[in-house]
Amino acid sequence: MFKITSAYEAAELIKDGDCIAINSFLALSNPEALHDALYERFKQTGSPKELRLFCAAGFGAWDENRFADRYIKMGAVREIIAGHYNSMPCAKQMAASGKIEAYCLPLGVLSHTIRAAAAGKDWILSDVGIGIYCDPRIDTYALNSNSKKELVKIREIEGEEYLLYPVPNIDIAFIKGTTVDPNGNISFEKEYLTVDALALAQATKRNGGKVIVQVERVSHMFSRPRNVIVPGVLVDAVVVHESQGIAEEYNPTLSGDIHVPASHMDYFVNKLSTTKNKKTKTDDQTADIIGERAARELKPGHIVNIGIGTSEMVGKYASKQGILKDVHITVEAGGVGGLPAPGVAFGATIGADMICDMATQFDFYDGGGLDICFLGSLEVDMYGSVNAHKLKENYSGIGGFANITHSTKTIVFCMSFTTKGLITTRENGKVIIKQEGTIPKFKKEISAISFSGKNALKRGQRVLYVTERCVFELGTNGLVLKEVYPGIDAERQIFSLLDFKL
């Protein structure tokens, strides 16, 4: 039987060593009042300690003084398993210094393990991850040498290779909804996402754990059954917290209360905060050049995924080119239709036609439902393999990247040719490199593999690498120079900057 309780009382349900699974996508649907109560309890009592945190996506807001980062910094957490770390500065720093165990696996895989745990399974098999960093034969999913858990095993079935991933054993579920009705049923009408709330609650109860839900309001009216996301039978504690914003006021275009036609999309995109995007110099047009060229790969009827960062510009130029109304954009967090929200609201969708559970979206992605995707990249090697999750000084995490690129028919990587100092402009239809970057992004060897060019060739995928000065395509023997933009000196500004021959 559920009980409406204070946040601090709910935090007292958590014991030392518990595994807390957080139903969030970065800052979205993240139950901040529950995190704050756990922080206050640990600060006052030193308990609960030795906690293990599990989240398919990340669970931060790029702010060390918000969400779980507060109690991670104080030493309450022993272990984290997540798909993304970039939004959690304290967690990332403590993982890098070896103060906690930390593991990173593909977001879609982790989402599917939650659903498998709810079904009573102990593991899942997936071919997502073969030949990239989480394949034990290639690299490691551990973020430091203290992280020694074996979370991936190789299995062969009828001549095909798969990776075996264990499911989480969850003691506590942290979930954020909008309304609790008299029977404890939870609806999500003001949330931008459901993430995997129902499967997470089911998995927690299967393990004999406690489900704690933060809501904005209590209703005396019974919810319409189809509006219930988590039924009261699965809920143990409800915490009412009336102010639930992520970093800005509630936005009805993200929850679906206001539908946004393609003709109005630019207006609503510009209203959203993009403060967490990489800052660019005012005269630098690198991202615009890349976004404009990449958007020309869109065709009417395409089902699309657009990533964060430079690739966000594809949506802007799709709108400018008038093709946005003719394509169907999706977001791995669950949105179908509309346009991905930028910056701190990434994961939400402006004007979505539908918002489904995350595991369901990854079913579609893994099954080859996407016609084309646009994603960023840190490095590319001579064979077309991509590093998008790890540099020596920074571990951002894989997120949905591995699943999105696994079966999509056409993959477009949106990236600058060099970085650190690059300034590019356009004049009279020509590209001008005003200042060259000091770090090349196309290299003979890269420091990690998030996407395998070899696998893509085997699967028959078309792969493009769109930069501010040229376009490469993946060929049988590696990268092929497909296009050089007007104004670019190919010998001086492309070939001479490569440490390998095309």
C-alpha positions in Angstrom: 0.0 0.0 0.0 1.4 3.4 -1.0 1.9 6.1 1.6 2.3 9.9 1.0 5.3 10.9 3.0 8.0 13.5 3.3 11.1 13.3 1.2 13.3 12.7 4.2 11.0 9.8 5.4 11.2 8.3 2.0 15.0 8.6 2.1 14.9 6.5 5.3 13.7 3.5 3.3 17.2 3.3 1.7 19.7 1.0 3.4 23.5 0.9 3.2 24.6 -0.9 0.0 21.3 -0.5 -1.8 21.1 -0.3 -5.6 19.1 2.8 -6.5 17.9 2.9 -10.1 17.0 6.4 -11.4 14.4 6.9 -14.0 15.8 9.9 -15.7 17.3 11.1 -19.0 20.0 13.6 -18.0 18.1 16.4 -16.2 14.7 15.3 -17.5 12.2 13.4 -15.3 14.9 13.5 -12.6 13.3 13.5 -9.1 15.4 16.3 -7.5 13.5 16.3 -4.2 14.5 12.6 -3.6 18.1 13.3 -4.4 18.1 16.3 -2.1 16.6 14.3 0.8 19.1 11.5 0.4 21.9 14.1 0.4 20.5 15.7 3.7 20.2 12.3 5.4 23.7 11.3 4.5 25.1 14.7 5.6 23.4 14.4 8.9 23.9 10.7 9.7 26.6 9.3 7.3 24.0 6.8 6.0 23.0 5.3 3.7 26.5 4.6 2.4 28.1 2.2 -0.1 25.3 2.9 -2.5 25.1 1.6 -6.1 23.5 3.8 -8.7 22.0 2.5 -12.0 20.6 4.6 -14.8 20.3 3.8 -18.5 21.0 7.4 -19.4 22.8 9.9 -17.2 21.2 11.6 -14.2 22.8 15.0 -13.9 22.3 18.6 -15.0 25.9 19.7 -15.7 25.9 21.1 -12.1 27.8 19.5 -9.2 25.4 21.1 -6.8 22.3 19.4 -8.1 20.8 15.9 -8.2 22.9 12.9 -7.2 26.2 14.7 -7.7 25.8 16.3 -4.2 25.9 13.0 -2.3 28.3 11.3 -4.8 30.8 14.1 -3.9 30.3 13.4 -0.2 31.2 9.8 -0.6 27.8 8.1 -0.3 28.2 6.1 -3.5 30.4 3.1 -4.2 29.4 2.2 -7.8 27.7 3.7 -10.8 26.5 1.9 -14.0 25.2 4.4 -16.6 25.1 5.1 -20.3 26.3 8.7 -20.1 28.5 10.6 -17.6 29.0 14.1 -19.2 26.1 15.7 -17.3 27.4 14.5 -13.9 30.6 16.4 -13.1 31.3 15.0 -9.7 30.5 11.4 -10.7 32.8 11.8 -13.7 35.6 13.3 -11.6 35.4 10.6 -8.9 35.4 7.9 -11.6 38.4 9.4 -13.3 40.3 9.5 -10.0 39.3 5.9 -9.1 37.4 6.9 -6.0 34.3 5.0 -7.1 33.6 2.0 -9.4 32.2 3.2 -12.6 31.0 1.4 -15.8 29.5 2.7 -19.1 27.4 0.5 -21.4 25.1 1.5 -24.3 22.0 3.3 -23.2 19.6 1.2 -25.3 21.1 -2.0 -23.9 20.8 -0.8 -20.3 17.2 0.2 -21.0 16.4 -3.3 -22.3 18.0 -4.9 -19.2 15.5 -3.0 -17.0 12.6 -4.5 -19.0 14.2 -7.9 -18.8 14.6 -7.6 -15.1 10.9 -6.8 -14.8 10.2 -10.0 -16.8 12.2 -12.1 -14.4 15.2 -12.6 -16.7 18.8 -12.6 -15.4 20.4 -11.4 -18.6 19.8 -10.3 -22.2 21.6 -11.2 -25.5 22.3 -8.4 -28.0 24.6 -7.9 -31.0 24.8 -4.2 -30.1 28.3 -3.7 -28.8 30.1 -6.3 -31.0 33.3 -4.8 -32.3 33.3 -1.6 -30.3 34.6 -0.5 -26.9 32.3 -2.7 -24.7 33.3 -5.9 -26.5 35.9 -7.4 -24.1 38.1 -8.3 -27.0 38.3 -4.6 -28.1 38.5 -2.4 -25.0 36.8 -1.9 -21.7 33.5 -0.6 -20.3 35.1 0.2 -17.0 36.1 3.8 -16.3 39.1 2.9 -14.0 41.2 0.1 -12.8 39.2 -0.3 -9.6 36.1 -1.3 -11.6 36.5 -5.1 -12.0 32.9 -6.3 -12.5 32.4 -8.6 -15.5 29.3 -7.1 -17.1 29.7 -8.4 -20.7 30.4 -11.9 -21.9 30.6 -13.2 -25.5 28.3 -15.9 -26.7 27.9 -17.7 -30.0 24.5 -19.0 -31.1 24.0 -20.8 -34.4 27.2 -19.2 -35.8 26.4 -15.6 -34.8 28.1 -13.7 -32.0 26.2 -11.9 -29.3 27.1 -10.0 -26.1 25.5 -11.2 -22.9 24.6 -8.4 -20.5 23.3 -9.1 -16.9 20.2 -7.3 -15.6 20.3 -5.0 -12.6 19.0 -6.2 -9.1 17.3 -3.0 -8.0 16.5 -2.2 -4.3 15.1 1.3 -4.7 13.5 3.0 -7.7 13.6 6.8 -7.9 10.8 8.0 -10.3 9.3 11.4 -11.1 5.7 11.8 -12.2 3.1 14.6 -12.1 0.0 13.4 -10.2 -1.0 10.7 -7.7 -4.6 9.7 -7.5 -6.5 8.2 -4.5 -5.3 4.7 -5.5 -1.7 5.7 -5.7 -1.7 5.6 -9.5 0.9 7.9 -11.1 0.3 9.9 -14.2 2.9 12.0 -16.1 0.9 14.7 -17.8 3.5 17.5 -17.2 6.5 15.3 -17.7 8.4 15.5 -21.0 9.4 11.8 -20.9 8.3 8.6 -19.2 11.8 7.0 -19.8 11.2 3.4 -18.5 9.2 4.2 -15.4 6.8 1.2 -15.5 9.5 -1.4 -16.3 11.7 0.1 -13.6 8.9 -0.1 -11.0 8.2 -3.7 -12.0 11.8 -4.7 -11.9 12.2 -3.2 -8.4 9.2 -5.1 -7.0 10.4 -8.3 -8.7 13.6 -7.9 -6.6 11.6 -7.1 -3.4 12.6 -3.5 -3.4 10.8 -0.1 -2.8 9.4 2.2 -5.4 9.6 5.9 -4.4 7.8 8.4 -6.6 8.0 12.2 -6.6 4.9 14.1 -7.9 3.8 17.6 -8.2 0.2 17.2 -7.0 -2.3 15.0 -5.2 -5.7 14.5 -7.0 -9.0 13.5 -5.4 -10.1 12.3 -8.9 -9.3 8.8 -10.2 -7.0 8.8 -13.2 -8.2 7.6 -16.6 -6.7 4.1 -16.8 -4.8 4.8 -20.1 -3.2 7.9 -18.5 -1.7 5.9 -15.7 2.1 5.2 -16.2 2.8 3.5 -12.9 -0.1 1.8 -11.1 -0.4 2.3 -7.4 0.0 -1.4 -6.7 3.7 -0.9 -7.5 4.2 2.3 -5.4 5.5 2.3 -1.9 6.1 6.0 -1.1 4.9 9.2 -2.8 6.7 12.5 -2.1 4.8 15.7 -3.1 7.0 18.4 -4.4 5.2 21.3 -6.0 8.1 22.9 -7.9 9.5 20.5 -10.4 11.3 22.5 -13.1 14.6 21.3 -14.6 16.2 24.7 -15.2 13.4 26.7 -16.6 9.6 27.1 -16.4 7.3 24.2 -17.4 7.2 24.1 -21.2 3.9 22.8 -22.6 5.4 22.3 -26.1 7.6 19.6 -24.6 4.9 17.7 -22.6 2.5 17.7 -25.6 0.0 20.1 -24.2 0.7 22.4 -27.1 1.4 20.9 -30.5 3.9 22.8 -32.7 3.5 22.8 -36.5 6.7 22.9 -38.6 6.0 26.5 -39.6 6.4 27.6 -35.9 9.3 25.3 -35.0 12.1 27.9 -35.3 10.2 30.2 -32.9 9.9 27.6 -30.1 13.4 26.3 -30.6 14.8 29.8 -30.1 12.8 30.1 -26.8 14.5 27.1 -25.3 17.7 27.5 -23.3 20.9 26.2 -25.0 23.3 27.3 -22.2 24.8 23.8 -22.0 25.8 23.8 -25.7 29.5 24.3 -26.5 30.2 28.0 -26.7 31.3 29.3 -30.1 32.9 32.5 -31.1 30.4 35.0 -32.6 32.1 35.0 -36.0 32.5 31.2 -36.2 30.1 29.5 -38.7 31.6 26.0 -38.5 28.5 24.4 -37.0 26.2 26.2 -39.4 28.2 25.1 -42.4 28.1 21.5 -41.2 24.4 21.6 -40.3 23.4 23.1 -43.6 25.3 20.5 -45.7 24.2 17.6 -43.6 20.6 18.6 -43.8 20.7 18.2 -47.6 20.9 14.4 -47.0 17.3 14.4 -45.8 14.7 13.1 -48.2 10.9 13.3 -47.8 9.5 10.4 -45.8 12.8 9.8 -43.9 12.5 8.6 -40.3 15.4 10.4 -38.5 17.4 10.6 -35.3 19.3 13.8 -34.6 22.0 13.9 -31.8 23.2 16.6 -29.5 25.9 19.2 -30.2 26.8 20.2 -33.8 24.3 17.7 -35.2 21.5 19.8 -33.6 22.0 22.3 -36.4 20.6 19.7 -38.8 17.1 20.4 -37.4 17.6 24.1 -37.8 18.6 23.9 -41.4 15.9 21.2 -42.2 13.4 23.8 -41.1 15.1 26.6 -43.2 15.2 24.3 -46.2 11.5 23.5 -45.9 11.9 19.8 -45.5 11.2 19.5 -41.8 7.5 19.0 -42.5 8.3 16.1 -44.8 10.5 14.0 -42.4 9.8 12.2 -39.2 12.3 13.0 -36.4 12.7 10.8 -33.4 14.6 11.0 -30.1 16.1 8.0 -28.3 14.4 9.1 -25.1 11.0 8.3 -26.7 9.8 11.2 -28.9 8.4 10.6 -32.3 7.7 13.6 -34.6 8.4 17.3 -33.9 12.0 18.4 -33.3 14.6 17.5 -30.5 14.9 20.1 -27.8 18.4 21.6 -27.6 20.8 22.2 -24.7 19.8 21.2 -21.1 16.4 20.0 -22.4 18.0 17.5 -24.7 15.9 14.3 -24.7 12.6 16.1 -24.9 10.8 16.8 -28.1 9.2 20.0 -29.3 5.8 19.2 -30.7 6.0 15.4 -30.6 3.3 13.2 -32.1 4.0 10.5 -29.6 6.3 9.9 -26.6 6.9 6.3 -25.9 9.0 4.4 -23.3 12.7 4.5 -24.1 13.0 0.7 -24.4 10.3 0.7 -27.0 12.1 3.4 -29.0 15.3 1.3 -28.9 13.4 -1.8 -30.1 12.6 0.3 -33.2 16.2 1.5 -33.6 17.8 -1.9 -33.1 15.4 -3.3 -35.7 16.6 -0.9 -38.4 13.6 1.5 -38.2 15.7 4.6 -38.8 16.4 5.7 -42.4 19.1 8.2 -41.4 20.8 9.6 -38.3 23.0 12.6 -37.6 25.5 12.3 -34.8 28.6 14.0 -33.5 32.1 12.6 -33.3 35.4 13.2 -31.4 37.7 11.3 -33.7 37.6 9.2 -36.9 40.3 6.8 -38.1 41.4 6.0 -41.6 39.0 3.0 -41.7 36.0 5.1 -40.8 35.7 3.9 -37.2 34.5 6.7 -34.8 35.3 7.6 -31.2 32.4 9.6 -29.7 32.6 8.8 -26.0 36.2 9.0 -24.7 39.3 11.2 -24.8 42.2 11.0 -22.4 41.1 14.0 -20.4 37.4 13.5 -20.7 35.0 10.5 -20.6 31.6 11.6 -21.8 30.0 8.1 -22.2 28.3 6.4 -25.1 24.7 7.3 -24.5 22.4 6.1 -27.3 25.2 6.3 -29.9 25.9 2.6 -30.2 22.3 1.6 -30.6 21.4 4.4 -33.0 24.3 3.6 -35.3 23.9 -0.1 -35.1 21.2 -0.6 -37.8 20.4 2.8 -39.3 20.5 2.7 -43.1 22.5 6.0 -43.6 24.7 7.4 -40.9 25.9 11.1 -41.1 28.6 12.1 -38.6 28.6 15.9 -38.2 32.0 17.1 -37.0 34.7 19.7 -37.6 37.8 18.7 -39.4 40.0 20.1 -36.6 39.2 21.4 -33.2 40.6 23.8 -30.5 40.8 27.2 -32.2 39.1 26.6 -35.5 37.2 29.5 -36.9 35.4 29.1 -40.2 33.2 31.6 -42.1 31.4 31.8 -45.5 31.7 34.6 -48.0 30.1 34.7 -51.5 29.4 31.0 -51.4 33.0 30.1 -50.4 34.3 28.6 -47.2 37.1 30.5 -45.5 39.3 28.9 -42.7 40.1 32.1 -40.8 42.0 30.2 -38.1 42.9 26.5 -38.2 42.3 24.2 -35.2 45.3 22.9 -33.4 44.0 19.3 -32.9 43.1 17.1 -35.9 40.0 14.9 -35.7 40.8 12.6 -38.5 43.7 10.3 -37.5 45.4 7.1 -38.4 44.5 5.7 -34.9 41.9 6.8 -32.4 41.7 6.3 -28.6 38.4 4.4 -28.5 35.9 2.8 -30.8 32.2 3.8 -30.4 31.3 2.9 -34.0 33.1 0.3 -36.2 33.6 1.1 -39.9 34.3 -2.6 -40.5 30.9 -3.6 -39.0 29.1 -0.9 -41.0 30.5 -2.2 -44.3 29.4 -5.7 -43.3 25.9 -4.5 -42.6 25.8 -2.5 -45.9 25.3 0.8 -44.2 26.0 4.1 -46.0 28.2 6.4 -43.9 29.1 10.0 -44.4 31.4 12.3 -42.4 30.3 15.9 -43.0 32.8 18.7 -42.0 33.0 22.4 -42.5 35.4 22.0 -45.5 34.6 18.6 -47.1 32.6 15.4 -47.0 34.1 11.9 -46.6 32.3 8.6 -47.3 33.1 5.2 -46.0 34.4 3.0 -48.8 35.6 -0.6 -49.0 39.2 0.3 -47.9 38.3 3.2 -45.6 37.6 6.9 -46.0 37.0 8.3 -49.5 37.0 12.1 -50.2 33.6 12.6 -51.7 33.3 16.4 -51.8 35.4 19.5 -51.3 33.7 22.8 -50.7 34.2 25.9 -52.8 37.1 28.0 -51.4 39.0 25.1 -49.8 42.5 24.2 -51.0 42.3 20.4 -50.9 46.1 19.8 -50.7 46.8 22.4 -48.0 43.6 22.3 -46.0 42.8 18.6 -46.2 45.5 16.2 -47.4 48.4 17.9 -45.5 46.5 17.7 -42.2 46.0 13.9 -42.4 48.5 11.5 -41.0 47.4 8.8 -43.4 46.7 8.5 -47.1 43.1 8.4 -48.3 
